[in-house]
């Protein structure tokens, strides 16, 4: 598993990142894997207790940063410290910035009538309907027949929406983003069983 975690870091940074930055993250990942004292600060694990109800999710939520979470049965959770994950999130943000998704520059609104809208950058507003079912939010974008299932978590006052790598790519496509820049990151994370990626938002 140590080897897998290091491979993830390398693959996620493979496109256009300086060697010095890559070496720094790899060294951090190696340190996490070898230093038991850092494991006490494990990254967040998805919990059924943090799933918002229909009243809690209503409102406009503004994008802050990428988010990475682990499923409860993930074998990665004992290797990933919050420091190493934060570095990975920052690198993921560099990709998202290329498609115009930056802090404070995007939001998603969930309405009481089960409609939602997503806006970021200068892209047109994307709309659709949503339902909460089986601890997931099922988003159906207008004009799309295939729903996008995401996992919501209320974490320290923030709404975190995460999904597996394939769903994340689909979500970005649905809101009008060019996803070619994300292919390297998504391809790497698809190989990491139990890791979900997405976005962290705060209520407006």
Z-matrix of the N, CA and C atoms (Angstrom, degrees):
N
C 1 1.456
C 2 1.518 1 111.81
N 3 1.337 2 115.75 1 -32.22
C 4 1.456 3 117.81 2 176.94
C 5 1.515 4 109.36 3 -60.24
N 6 1.329 5 116.34 4 -43.34
C 7 1.458 6 121.13 5 -179.45
C 8 1.514 7 111.10 6 -62.36
N 9 1.347 8 117.35 7 -40.97
C 10 1.458 9 121.12 8 -179.94
C 11 1.515 10 111.35 9 -63.17
N 12 1.349 11 116.29 10 -41.61
C 13 1.461 12 119.44 11 -178.53
C 14 1.520 13 110.88 12 -64.29
N 15 1.331 14 116.26 13 -39.02
C 16 1.463 15 120.56 14 179.73
C 17 1.529 16 109.90 15 -68.82
N 18 1.341 17 117.80 16 -39.49
C 19 1.464 18 121.04 17 177.62
C 20 1.516 19 110.28 18 -61.22
N 21 1.328 20 117.59 19 -40.89
C 22 1.465 21 121.21 20 178.08
C 23 1.512 22 111.28 21 -58.17
N 24 1.313 23 116.67 22 -48.37
C 25 1.459 24 119.99 23 -179.27
C 26 1.515 25 111.01 24 -60.30
N 27 1.317 26 117.78 25 -41.61
C 28 1.455 27 121.36 26 -178.73
C 29 1.516 28 111.15 27 -66.87
N 30 1.327 29 117.13 28 -44.23
C 31 1.459 30 120.07 29 -177.99
C 32 1.511 31 111.92 30 -67.07
N 33 1.317 32 117.14 31 -39.02
C 34 1.462 33 121.26 32 -178.28
C 35 1.509 34 111.66 33 -65.95
N 36 1.321 35 117.46 34 -24.10
C 37 1.454 36 120.74 35 -176.38
C 38 1.522 37 112.35 36 -104.99
N 39 1.301 38 116.92 37 7.46
C 40 1.451 39 120.74 38 -169.48
C 41 1.515 40 113.58 39 -67.05
N 42 1.326 41 117.52 40 -26.33
C 43 1.462 42 120.93 41 -172.39
C 44 1.519 43 111.22 42 -98.70
N 45 1.316 44 117.69 43 104.47
C 46 1.449 45 122.97 44 170.53
C 47 1.506 46 115.99 45 73.98
N 48 1.305 47 120.29 46 21.84
C 49 1.457 48 122.15 47 -179.95
C 50 1.518 49 108.77 48 -108.74
N 51 1.319 50 116.85 49 136.48
C 52 1.451 51 121.43 50 -177.07
C 53 1.510 52 111.05 51 -63.28
N 54 1.351 53 116.06 52 149.35
C 55 1.457 54 120.84 53 -178.87
C 56 1.517 55 112.14 54 -59.42
N 57 1.322 56 116.48 55 -36.18
C 58 1.462 57 119.43 56 -179.37
C 59 1.519 58 111.21 57 -63.15
N 60 1.345 59 116.94 58 -40.58
C 61 1.462 60 120.68 59 178.47
C 62 1.521 61 110.52 60 -66.04
N 63 1.330 62 115.62 61 -41.03
C 64 1.451 63 120.56 62 -179.87
C 65 1.519 64 110.60 63 -62.70
N 66 1.331 65 116.19 64 -47.27
C 67 1.458 66 119.92 65 179.50
C 68 1.525 67 111.08 66 -59.63
N 69 1.337 68 116.44 67 -38.64
C 70 1.456 69 119.81 68 -179.02
C 71 1.508 70 111.93 69 -62.97
N 72 1.333 71 117.14 70 -44.41
C 73 1.457 72 119.66 71 -179.12
C 74 1.525 73 111.36 72 -70.03
N 75 1.329 74 116.20 73 -38.75
C 76 1.455 75 119.19 74 178.42
C 77 1.526 76 110.93 75 -61.94
N 78 1.336 77 115.80 76 -42.35
C 79 1.462 78 119.52 77 178.79
C 80 1.517 79 111.18 78 -62.91
N 81 1.345 80 115.78 79 -37.48
C 82 1.466 81 119.97 80 178.81
C 83 1.521 82 110.42 81 -66.63
N 84 1.330 83 115.84 82 -41.21
C 85 1.460 84 119.85 83 178.94
C 86 1.522 85 110.92 84 -63.80
N 87 1.353 86 116.13 85 -41.94
C 88 1.455 87 120.00 86 178.03
C 89 1.528 88 110.78 87 -62.86
N 90 1.324 89 115.56 88 -38.98
C 91 1.462 90 120.09 89 -179.86
C 92 1.515 91 110.85 90 -64.29
N 93 1.342 92 115.38 91 -41.85
C 94 1.465 93 119.81 92 178.58
C 95 1.512 94 110.73 93 -60.93
N 96 1.328 95 115.54 94 -43.73
C 97 1.463 96 120.07 95 -175.98
C 98 1.521 97 112.24 96 -68.38
N 99 1.333 98 116.93 97 -26.77
C 100 1.457 99 119.78 98 -174.22
C 101 1.523 100 114.30 99 -103.58
N 102 1.345 101 117.46 100 -15.20
C 103 1.458 102 120.74 101 -174.91
C 104 1.517 103 110.16 102 -108.64
N 105 1.307 104 117.25 103 103.33
C 106 1.461 105 120.95 104 -175.59
C 107 1.517 106 113.00 105 -60.88
N 108 1.339 107 118.12 106 -25.19
C 109 1.462 108 120.14 107 -176.66
C 110 1.511 109 111.43 108 -66.83
N 111 1.333 110 118.16 109 -23.70
C 112 1.462 111 120.07 110 -179.38
C 113 1.522 112 111.58 111 -81.77
N 114 1.311 113 118.10 112 -13.92
C 115 1.450 114 119.94 113 -174.53
C 116 1.520 115 112.47 114 -75.03
N 117 1.332 116 116.64 115 -12.72
C 118 1.458 117 119.96 116 177.89
C 119 1.510 118 112.04 117 -69.59
N 120 1.353 119 115.97 118 -14.84
C 121 1.457 120 121.03 119 -177.72
C 122 1.517 121 110.00 120 -109.12
N 123 1.327 122 116.44 121 50.43
C 124 1.459 123 121.02 122 -175.87
C 125 1.516 124 111.33 123 -66.35
N 126 1.332 125 115.72 124 152.82
C 127 1.453 126 119.75 125 -179.88
C 128 1.523 127 109.65 126 -72.54
N 129 1.322 128 115.29 127 165.85
C 130 1.458 129 121.22 128 -172.31
C 131 1.522 130 112.03 129 -63.49
N 132 1.307 131 114.66 130 142.53
C 133 1.458 132 122.48 131 176.00
C 134 1.523 133 108.80 132 -109.55
N 135 1.311 134 116.46 133 136.61
C 136 1.458 135 121.63 134 179.61
C 137 1.532 136 109.58 135 -60.81
N 138 1.330 137 115.77 136 132.70
C 139 1.461 138 121.06 137 -177.75
C 140 1.522 139 110.31 138 -132.94
N 141 1.323 140 115.92 139 138.11
C 142 1.461 141 120.69 140 177.29
C 143 1.525 142 111.28 141 -64.05
N 144 1.344 143 116.42 142 -23.76
C 145 1.462 144 120.75 143 -179.66
C 146 1.527 145 112.52 144 -72.52
N 147 1.331 146 117.12 145 -16.57
C 148 1.463 147 121.05 146 -177.36
C 149 1.524 148 113.17 147 -100.28
N 150 1.329 149 117.00 148 2.10
C 151 1.461 150 120.02 149 179.21
C 152 1.528 151 109.37 150 -72.74
N 153 1.348 152 118.63 151 125.00
C 154 1.463 153 120.55 152 -178.94
C 155 1.528 154 111.64 153 -71.94
N 156 1.329 155 115.44 154 153.10
C 157 1.455 156 118.77 155 173.53
C 158 1.528 157 109.61 156 -89.78
N 159 1.331 158 116.04 157 -178.14
C 160 1.466 159 120.39 158 -174.07
C 161 1.528 160 112.32 159 -63.45
N 162 1.329 161 117.25 160 -32.39
C 163 1.463 162 119.71 161 179.17
C 164 1.532 163 111.19 162 -75.89
N 165 1.298 164 116.18 163 -38.89
C 166 1.465 165 120.27 164 -176.29
C 167 1.521 166 113.16 165 -67.98
N 168 1.318 167 117.33 166 -30.77
C 169 1.463 168 119.77 167 -174.79
C 170 1.524 169 112.53 168 -82.89
N 171 1.329 170 117.46 169 -18.55
C 172 1.463 171 120.97 170 -177.87
C 173 1.525 172 110.60 171 -65.76
N 174 1.336 173 115.81 172 135.71
C 175 1.459 174 121.41 173 178.53
C 176 1.514 175 111.08 174 135.21
N 177 1.324 176 115.69 175 -179.38
C 178 1.463 177 121.78 176 177.52
C 179 1.524 178 108.82 177 -102.30
N 180 1.318 179 115.71 178 126.27
C 181 1.456 180 123.10 179 -176.86
C 182 1.524 181 109.03 180 -115.81
N 183 1.326 182 116.08 181 127.23
C 184 1.466 183 121.97 182 -172.84
C 185 1.531 184 110.34 183 -101.24
N 186 1.319 185 115.23 184 134.91
C 187 1.460 186 121.21 185 -177.78
C 188 1.525 187 112.17 186 -64.50
N 189 1.338 188 115.81 187 135.42
C 190 1.462 189 122.05 188 178.09
C 191 1.530 190 112.26 189 -116.94
N 192 1.330 191 116.72 190 -50.72
C 193 1.457 192 120.34 191 -174.83
C 194 1.526 193 110.25 192 -167.90
N 195 1.336 194 116.34 193 167.07
C 196 1.468 195 118.85 194 175.04
C 197 1.521 196 110.17 195 -66.69
N 198 1.322 197 115.38 196 161.09
C 199 1.464 198 120.65 197 178.15
C 200 1.516 199 109.61 198 -135.96
N 201 1.317 200 115.63 199 143.59
C 202 1.456 201 122.34 200 174.93
C 203 1.529 202 107.83 201 -129.50
N 204 1.328 203 116.39 202 128.27
C 205 1.455 204 120.76 203 177.85
C 206 1.525 205 108.96 204 -134.76
N 207 1.326 206 115.37 205 163.18
C 208 1.451 207 121.59 206 -179.44
C 209 1.519 208 110.26 207 -118.66
N 210 1.326 209 115.95 208 146.70
C 211 1.455 210 119.58 209 173.53
C 212 1.515 211 108.60 210 -73.14
N 213 1.313 212 116.75 211 159.38
C 214 1.463 213 120.97 212 -173.57
C 215 1.519 214 112.70 213 -63.35
N 216 1.343 215 117.09 214 -26.03
C 217 1.465 216 119.55 215 -178.17
C 218 1.519 217 112.16 216 -99.97
N 219 1.331 218 116.99 217 14.07
C 220 1.453 219 119.67 218 -177.22
C 221 1.519 220 111.41 219 -70.61
N 222 1.308 221 115.77 220 132.45
C 223 1.462 222 120.61 221 177.82
C 224 1.515 223 111.94 222 -78.67
N 225 1.345 224 116.90 223 -3.80
C 226 1.464 225 120.42 224 178.90
C 227 1.516 226 112.63 225 -83.99
N 228 1.334 227 117.64 226 -18.15
C 229 1.457 228 119.11 227 -166.75
C 230 1.522 229 113.85 228 -64.45
N 231 1.324 230 117.68 229 -21.00
C 232 1.454 231 119.59 230 179.03
C 233 1.525 232 112.05 231 -87.19
N 234 1.353 233 116.94 232 -3.95
C 235 1.457 234 119.80 233 -178.55
C 236 1.514 235 113.17 234 -110.16
N 237 1.323 236 117.76 235 -15.62
C 238 1.466 237 120.10 236 -170.76
C 239 1.513 238 111.02 237 -104.04
N 240 1.310 239 118.17 238 112.99
C 241 1.457 240 121.37 239 176.09
C 242 1.509 241 109.44 240 -88.40
N 243 1.323 242 116.71 241 161.41
C 244 1.456 243 120.47 242 179.54
C 245 1.517 244 111.00 243 -62.81
N 246 1.335 245 118.61 244 -32.56
C 247 1.463 246 121.52 245 -179.32
C 248 1.515 247 111.28 246 -66.99
N 249 1.320 248 116.95 247 -46.42
C 250 1.458 249 120.31 248 179.97
C 251 1.519 250 110.92 249 -66.26
N 252 1.331 251 116.86 250 -39.42
C 253 1.460 252 120.27 251 179.77
C 254 1.520 253 110.84 252 -67.02
N 255 1.329 254 116.94 253 -37.21
C 256 1.449 255 120.24 254 178.27
C 257 1.523 256 110.71 255 -60.66
N 258 1.312 257 117.08 256 -39.80
C 259 1.458 258 120.65 257 177.66
C 260 1.522 259 110.61 258 -63.13
N 261 1.328 260 116.43 259 -41.46
C 262 1.451 261 120.55 260 178.58
C 263 1.521 262 110.98 261 -65.13
N 264 1.339 263 116.65 262 -40.20
C 265 1.458 264 120.68 263 177.03
C 266 1.529 265 111.03 264 -61.47
N 267 1.320 266 116.60 265 -39.26
C 268 1.458 267 120.45 266 180.00
C 269 1.519 268 111.19 267 -65.73
N 270 1.317 269 117.12 268 -37.82
C 271 1.456 270 120.10 269 177.63
C 272 1.524 271 110.71 270 -69.37
N 273 1.329 272 116.13 271 -37.29
C 274 1.457 273 119.71 272 176.24
C 275 1.526 274 110.04 273 -62.95
N 276 1.334 275 116.73 274 -37.89
C 277 1.455 276 120.53 275 178.94
C 278 1.525 277 111.56 276 -62.65
N 279 1.330 278 117.28 277 -32.36
C 280 1.463 279 119.29 278 179.00
C 281 1.523 280 110.50 279 -62.77
N 282 1.330 281 116.56 280 -33.61
C 283 1.451 282 120.37 281 175.99
C 284 1.534 283 110.42 282 -72.01
N 285 1.327 284 116.10 283 -44.64
C 286 1.458 285 119.97 284 -178.91
C 287 1.528 286 111.17 285 -63.30
N 288 1.334 287 115.96 286 -34.27
C 289 1.463 288 119.62 287 178.81
C 290 1.524 289 110.90 288 -62.26
N 291 1.317 290 116.07 289 -34.03
C 292 1.453 291 120.24 290 179.71
C 293 1.532 292 111.89 291 -63.72
N 294 1.339 293 117.11 292 -28.24
C 295 1.457 294 119.99 293 179.13
C 296 1.528 295 111.30 294 -99.43
N 297 1.338 296 117.03 295 8.47
C 298 1.462 297 121.07 296 171.55
C 299 1.505 298 116.59 297 94.27
N 300 1.331 299 118.29 298 7.22
C 301 1.465 300 120.36 299 179.69
C 302 1.525 301 108.72 300 -96.51
N 303 1.337 302 115.29 301 103.41
C 304 1.460 303 121.64 302 -176.50
C 305 1.529 304 109.80 303 -127.91
N 306 1.322 305 115.96 304 163.31
C 307 1.456 306 121.23 305 -177.21
C 308 1.524 307 110.94 306 -55.00
N 309 1.332 308 116.03 307 128.19
C 310 1.456 309 121.84 308 178.21
C 311 1.509 310 114.62 309 77.52
N 312 1.332 311 117.49 310 -0.15
C 313 1.466 312 121.53 311 -174.80
C 314 1.519 313 113.04 312 -108.94
N 315 1.308 314 116.45 313 18.01
C 316 1.453 315 119.60 314 177.67
C 317 1.514 316 110.16 315 -157.80
N 318 1.320 317 117.06 316 153.53
C 319 1.458 318 119.84 317 177.59
C 320 1.520 319 111.20 318 -154.56
N 321 1.318 320 114.06 319 160.22
C 322 1.457 321 121.35 320 173.01
C 323 1.524 322 107.71 321 -129.45
N 324 1.318 323 115.72 322 132.51
C 325 1.463 324 121.66 323 -178.77
C 326 1.524 325 109.63 324 -114.46
N 327 1.320 326 115.59 325 125.33
C 328 1.460 327 121.96 326 174.11
C 329 1.529 328 107.68 327 -105.23
N 330 1.318 329 116.60 328 121.67
C 331 1.464 330 122.02 329 -178.67
C 332 1.524 331 110.99 330 -98.89
N 333 1.324 332 115.70 331 158.92
C 334 1.458 333 120.77 332 -178.73
C 335 1.523 334 112.29 333 -63.75
N 336 1.348 335 117.34 334 -27.13
C 337 1.465 336 120.50 335 -178.49
C 338 1.527 337 112.82 336 -82.73
N 339 1.343 338 116.72 337 12.50
C 340 1.459 339 124.03 338 178.08
C 341 1.531 340 113.43 339 72.77
N 342 1.315 341 116.55 340 19.43
C 343 1.464 342 119.85 341 170.69
C 344 1.527 343 107.91 342 -98.38
N 345 1.326 344 116.33 343 157.98
C 346 1.459 345 120.28 344 176.40
C 347 1.521 346 109.46 345 -142.93
N 348 1.311 347 115.93 346 162.51
C 349 1.462 348 121.40 347 175.83
C 350 1.520 349 108.86 348 -143.67
N 351 1.332 350 115.60 349 146.80
C 352 1.458 351 122.14 350 179.47
C 353 1.512 352 108.86 351 -127.29
N 354 1.338 353 116.32 352 132.24
C 355 1.456 354 120.89 353 177.39
C 356 1.515 355 109.13 354 -138.98
N 357 1.327 356 115.96 355 138.85
C 358 1.469 357 120.13 356 172.72
C 359 1.525 358 109.13 357 -154.07
N 360 1.319 359 114.73 358 147.24
C 361 1.458 360 120.88 359 179.60
C 362 1.514 361 111.77 360 53.81
N 363 1.320 362 115.89 361 -133.60
C 364 1.466 363 121.69 362 179.45
C 365 1.527 364 111.70 363 -103.23
N 366 1.316 365 116.95 364 11.07
C 367 1.456 366 120.86 365 -178.52
C 368 1.529 367 111.01 366 -72.59
N 369 1.339 368 116.89 367 149.68
C 370 1.467 369 119.74 368 175.77
C 371 1.525 370 110.60 369 -61.55
N 372 1.316 371 116.07 370 151.23
C 373 1.461 372 121.16 371 177.59
C 374 1.528 373 109.67 372 -65.94
N 375 1.319 374 115.51 373 132.41
C 376 1.456 375 120.94 374 175.93
C 377 1.525 376 108.51 375 -104.62
N 378 1.333 377 116.20 376 134.25
C 379 1.455 378 120.57 377 -175.18
C 380 1.524 379 111.11 378 -124.00
N 381 1.327 380 114.51 379 167.70
C 382 1.450 381 119.93 380 177.88
C 383 1.513 382 111.07 381 175.69
N 384 1.318 383 116.03 382 -162.39
C 385 1.462 384 121.78 383 178.31
C 386 1.528 385 108.82 384 -125.45
N 387 1.332 386 115.30 385 158.17
C 388 1.459 387 119.11 386 -179.19
C 389 1.526 388 110.47 387 -139.12
N 390 1.304 389 114.84 388 155.84
C 391 1.459 390 121.76 389 171.99
C 392 1.529 391 108.25 390 -137.63
N 393 1.330 392 116.49 391 152.11
C 394 1.464 393 121.99 392 173.09
C 395 1.518 394 107.57 393 -104.34
N 396 1.317 395 115.59 394 122.00
C 397 1.453 396 119.45 395 -176.94
C 398 1.522 397 109.72 396 -153.31
N 399 1.310 398 116.02 397 133.62
C 400 1.463 399 121.35 398 176.91
C 401 1.527 400 112.26 399 52.02
N 402 1.323 401 115.12 400 44.05
C 403 1.467 402 122.92 401 175.77
C 404 1.534 403 112.59 402 65.66
N 405 1.329 404 116.38 403 22.38
C 406 1.456 405 121.84 404 175.97
C 407 1.520 406 110.17 405 -128.23
N 408 1.335 407 115.32 406 158.29
C 409 1.453 408 121.31 407 168.14
C 410 1.522 409 106.68 408 -103.90
N 411 1.320 410 115.63 409 123.61
C 412 1.460 411 120.49 410 -179.45
C 413 1.522 412 107.82 411 -101.96
N 414 1.328 413 115.79 412 110.84
C 415 1.459 414 122.39 413 -178.20
C 416 1.525 415 109.58 414 -97.27
N 417 1.324 416 116.56 415 128.17
C 418 1.456 417 121.02 416 174.36
C 419 1.523 418 107.91 417 -120.06
N 420 1.311 419 116.84 418 107.11
C 421 1.450 420 121.50 419 -178.12
C 422 1.529 421 110.36 420 -75.22
N 423 1.310 422 116.47 421 142.72
C 424 1.464 423 121.73 422 179.00
C 425 1.525 424 109.94 423 -57.63
N 426 1.330 425 115.50 424 129.07
C 427 1.456 426 120.33 425 -179.48
C 428 1.512 427 114.20 426 88.21
N 429 1.345 428 116.90 427 -3.67
C 430 1.455 429 121.54 428 179.23
C 431 1.526 430 109.03 429 -113.19
N 432 1.306 431 116.79 430 139.47
C 433 1.461 432 120.33 431 179.59
C 434 1.524 433 112.01 432 -96.20
N 435 1.316 434 116.13 433 -23.42
C 436 1.463 435 120.18 434 -178.29
C 437 1.523 436 109.93 435 -90.73
N 438 1.334 437 117.95 436 117.45
C 439 1.467 438 119.97 437 179.80
C 440 1.525 439 111.49 438 -73.22
N 441 1.320 440 115.19 439 161.46
C 442 1.454 441 121.98 440 178.11
C 443 1.524 442 107.96 441 -117.49
N 444 1.317 443 116.78 442 110.02
C 445 1.463 444 121.69 443 -178.87
C 446 1.522 445 110.06 444 -88.76
N 447 1.332 446 116.62 445 126.01
C 448 1.462 447 121.38 446 179.77
C 449 1.523 448 109.34 447 -128.68
N 450 1.311 449 115.76 448 156.83
C 451 1.465 450 121.56 449 179.49
C 452 1.524 451 109.45 450 -102.78
N 453 1.337 452 118.40 451 118.56
C 454 1.468 453 121.30 452 178.71
C 455 1.530 454 111.31 453 -95.68
N 456 1.318 455 116.01 454 144.70
C 457 1.460 456 121.90 455 176.27
C 458 1.528 457 108.96 456 -141.32
N 459 1.321 458 116.61 457 132.73
C 460 1.457 459 120.96 458 172.12
C 461 1.524 460 107.21 459 -92.55
N 462 1.331 461 115.13 460 108.59
C 463 1.462 462 120.69 461 -171.73
C 464 1.524 463 109.99 462 -124.27
N 465 1.336 464 115.91 463 105.54
C 466 1.471 465 121.26 464 178.39
C 467 1.534 466 112.60 465 53.16
N 468 1.323 467 115.55 466 45.10
C 469 1.455 468 120.52 467 177.51
C 470 1.513 469 114.87 468 85.21
N 471 1.323 470 117.47 469 -6.82
C 472 1.462 471 121.74 470 178.09
C 473 1.527 472 110.03 471 -102.48
N 474 1.328 473 115.32 472 152.38
C 475 1.453 474 120.78 473 171.99
C 476 1.527 475 107.15 474 -99.45
N 477 1.314 476 115.86 475 116.78
C 478 1.460 477 121.22 476 177.54
C 479 1.526 478 107.73 477 -104.33
N 480 1.324 479 116.36 478 127.58
C 481 1.457 480 122.06 479 177.57
C 482 1.520 481 107.29 480 -118.42
N 483 1.320 482 116.47 481 114.64
C 484 1.459 483 120.63 482 -178.38
C 485 1.521 484 110.60 483 -126.64
N 486 1.319 485 114.75 484 161.38
C 487 1.459 486 121.78 485 -178.72
C 488 1.520 487 108.47 486 -159.52
N 489 1.323 488 117.33 487 171.69
C 490 1.453 489 117.90 488 176.68
C 491 1.526 490 109.36 489 -72.91
N 492 1.314 491 116.61 490 169.97
C 493 1.459 492 121.06 491 -171.16
C 494 1.523 493 112.77 492 -60.66
N 495 1.319 494 117.05 493 -40.71
C 496 1.467 495 120.29 494 -179.28
C 497 1.518 496 111.09 495 -64.54
N 498 1.336 497 116.81 496 -44.17
C 499 1.462 498 120.86 497 178.65
C 500 1.525 499 111.33 498 -64.78
N 501 1.340 500 116.59 499 -35.72
C 502 1.460 501 120.08 500 178.33
C 503 1.525 502 110.58 501 -61.90
N 504 1.309 503 116.49 502 -43.45
C 505 1.464 504 120.67 503 177.97
C 506 1.522 505 110.50 504 -63.12
N 507 1.331 506 117.03 505 -42.27
C 508 1.459 507 121.30 506 178.35
C 509 1.528 508 110.77 507 -63.38
N 510 1.342 509 116.14 508 -41.23
C 511 1.455 510 120.47 509 179.12
C 512 1.524 511 110.76 510 -60.29
N 513 1.331 512 116.28 511 -46.22
C 514 1.465 513 120.58 512 179.60
C 515 1.524 514 111.16 513 -62.99
N 516 1.310 515 117.39 514 -38.94
C 517 1.464 516 120.59 515 176.44
C 518 1.516 517 111.23 516 -63.85
N 519 1.331 518 116.74 517 -40.61
C 520 1.460 519 121.27 518 -179.17
C 521 1.520 520 112.94 519 -64.17
N 522 1.340 521 117.20 520 -28.93
C 523 1.466 522 119.00 521 179.55
C 524 1.524 523 112.05 522 -94.65
N 525 1.338 524 115.71 523 9.87
C 526 1.462 525 119.93 524 171.07
C 527 1.510 526 116.27 525 94.18
N 528 1.325 527 117.95 526 14.69
C 529 1.467 528 120.37 527 -178.20
C 530 1.521 529 111.20 528 -87.34
N 531 1.329 530 115.50 529 147.52
C 532 1.460 531 121.12 530 168.24
C 533 1.522 532 106.73 531 -79.90
N 534 1.317 533 116.74 532 124.06
C 535 1.460 534 119.47 533 -171.11
C 536 1.524 535 114.17 534 -104.28
N 537 1.320 536 117.72 535 4.75
C 538 1.469 537 118.59 536 -178.92
C 539 1.525 538 111.06 537 -61.57
N 540 1.355 539 116.35 538 -32.89
C 541 1.467 540 119.83 539 179.48
C 542 1.522 541 112.12 540 -67.80
N 543 1.329 542 116.96 541 -20.80
C 544 1.464 543 121.06 542 -175.96
C 545 1.522 544 112.67 543 -93.34
N 546 1.323 545 116.67 544 -6.38
C 547 1.458 546 119.97 545 -170.99
C 548 1.519 547 112.94 546 -59.20
N 549 1.339 548 117.58 547 -40.35
C 550 1.466 549 120.48 548 -178.13
C 551 1.520 550 111.32 549 -64.63
N 552 1.334 551 115.77 550 -45.67
C 553 1.461 552 120.40 551 179.82
C 554 1.524 553 110.66 552 -64.14
N 555 1.329 554 115.96 553 -46.73
C 556 1.460 555 120.34 554 -177.83
C 557 1.523 556 111.00 555 -62.93
N 558 1.336 557 116.79 556 -43.07
C 559 1.459 558 120.56 557 -179.51
C 560 1.524 559 110.99 558 -61.08
N 561 1.324 560 116.63 559 -39.56
C 562 1.464 561 120.28 560 179.83
C 563 1.520 562 111.51 561 -68.08
N 564 1.334 563 116.52 562 -44.46
C 565 1.460 564 120.29 563 -175.66
C 566 1.521 565 112.44 564 -71.79
N 567 1.327 566 117.38 565 -24.68
C 568 1.454 567 119.94 566 177.21
C 569 1.523 568 111.57 567 -62.36
N 570 1.328 569 116.17 568 -24.50
C 571 1.456 570 120.69 569 -179.30
C 572 1.526 571 112.85 570 -84.21
N 573 1.327 572 116.69 571 -7.16
C 574 1.460 573 120.25 572 -175.90
C 575 1.525 574 109.79 573 -100.87
N 576 1.298 575 115.85 574 98.63
C 577 1.454 576 121.42 575 -177.48
C 578 1.522 577 111.03 576 -61.91
N 579 1.333 578 115.88 577 127.34
C 580 1.455 579 120.37 578 176.21
C 581 1.505 580 115.23 579 91.83
N 582 1.333 581 118.64 580 -0.32
C 583 1.460 582 120.72 581 178.23
C 584 1.517 583 110.21 582 -99.78
N 585 1.331 584 116.34 583 130.63
C 586 1.461 585 122.01 584 177.70
C 587 1.537 586 109.03 585 -121.38
N 588 1.313 587 116.04 586 144.50
C 589 1.457 588 121.46 587 -179.13
C 590 1.517 589 110.17 588 -124.77
N 591 1.315 590 115.90 589 158.14
C 592 1.455 591 119.24 590 -179.37
C 593 1.524 592 111.03 591 177.02
N 594 1.319 593 115.17 592 -138.61
C 595 1.459 594 120.47 593 -173.53
C 596 1.527 595 111.62 594 -135.08
N 597 1.319 596 115.18 595 150.45
C 598 1.467 597 122.68 596 174.01
C 599 1.521 598 107.97 597 -109.29
N 600 1.337 599 116.43 598 132.11
C 601 1.461 600 121.92 599 -177.12
C 602 1.513 601 110.35 600 -130.99
N 603 1.334 602 115.60 601 154.15
C 604 1.468 603 120.65 602 174.00
C 605 1.524 604 108.92 603 -120.70
N 606 1.320 605 115.18 604 150.08
C 607 1.461 606 119.73 605 -174.95
C 608 1.531 607 110.75 606 -74.00
N 609 1.306 608 114.25 607 136.04
C 610 1.471 609 120.69 608 -179.34
C 611 1.519 610 110.75 609 -73.79
